[in-house]
């Protein structure tokens, strides 16, 4: 079996995809895109220098583009405030009374939870929304009625 240069580029692209799947580094996927473009350039009969240039420009450009997109895009919330990490964030609990230090205990999901007031002003009893989770403590803010 005679392997062409294009086959080598496809193998490099496949190895980069496999490495990306193993490591979770999205940048390797961008480099695999460049290797796939070089394989197409090889199929089109371009010389090896043009294939290398294609891989470098497309793969490197994709890496730079992805880096700039991530840097200028919205940043993820910390895990304690991110609903994608803690599905309890945004849920409502009922507070019967607050301690003088701004803490309380609430019943939530069939268990007693320690909670702390994280809203503005003085804490008052009533419905509260889980704003964040700090370890095993819920951070609560009052539920504001719709205007």
N, C-alpha and C positions, 0 to 999 in steps of 0.2 A: 504494500500500500504506500503510495507516494503522497506525503503530506505537503500541502502548499503553505505559503506564508499566511494566507487567509485563515487556514485551520489553526495555526499558532495564535493568531489574534483572537479567534473565537475561544480558544482554550484559556487565554489570558483573561478574557472577559468573563468566562465561566468561573475561573478561579477567584476573580475579584468579587463576583456575586456571592460565591460560597463564603468567602472571607467576611463579606458584609453581613450575611445571615448569621454567621458565628459570632461576630463582634457587635453588631448593631450600629456600626459606624456608617452613617448614610453617605459620607464622602467617598467611600469605596465604590458605592453604586454609581457615583458620578464618573469615577475613573473607568469603571466597566463600560459606561456609555462611550467614553473616548476610545476604548479598545474595540468596541463593536463598530464604531465609525471607521477605525483603521482597517478592520476586517472587510467592510464594504468597499473601502478604497482599494484594498488588495484585489477584491473580486472585479473591480472596474479596471484593473491593470495598471494602477498608478505605481510609480517606483517606490522603493522602501522608504526613502527620505520623505516622500509626500505622505506615506502612511504614518510615519512617526510624527510628522507635523500635524496631521489630522488628529491623531490620538492626543497629542499635547494640547492643541488648541481647543478641541471640543471637551476633553476630559478636564483639563486645567480650567477652562472657562466655566464649565459647569460647577466645579469646586468653588471657584471664586464667587460665582453668582449665588450659589446656595449659602455661602458664608455671609455675603452681604445681605441676603434676604433674612437670614436668621438674626443678624445683628440689628437690623432696622425694624424688624417685625415686633409684634407684641411679645413680651416676656411672660413665661408661665408663672402663675402664682406659686408661692411656697406650698409645700404639700399640706400643711395644716389649714390652708385656706382654699385649696383647690378641690372643687367638687368632682373632678375627674379621679382624684385619689381617694377622697373621703365622701362617700355618697350621703352621709348624714348632714353635710353642710347645706343649709337652706331649709332644713326640716324645722317644724314648729314644736315647741314644748310649752307646758304650762308651769309657771312659777307661782307657788302659793305665798312664799315669803322670802325675803332677802336677809342675810346676816349683815351686821354693821360693817364688816370688811368687804362687802360686795360679792360674797360667795353665797351659794345655795346648793341644795341637793334637789335634783329633778328625777322624775320617773320617765325613762325613755327606753323604748324597745324591751320592756319587761324587766329592766334593771334600774337600780339607783345610780345616778351619775353625779359627780361633783361638777359644779358649773361656776363660772365667774362672769360678772357683768362687764361687757365690752362696749356698751352703748354710750351715748352722750347723756349728761345730766344724772340725776339720782335714779337708782333702780326702783322700779315699782312692780308689784305683782301683776300677773296676767300672762298673756301669750308672748313668747319670745322666739326668735329665730336663731338657729345655730349659725353663728358667723364664722367660726373657726374651731379647730380642735388643737389643744396644746397638751400633748401626751395623752392622758386619759381624762382630761378636763375639758368640758365644753365651754366655749366662749359665746355668750349670748348677747343679742341686741334686741330691743323691743320691736314687736311687730307694729308697724305704722298702718293705721286704717287707710284704705284707698281714698283719694281726694275726689 
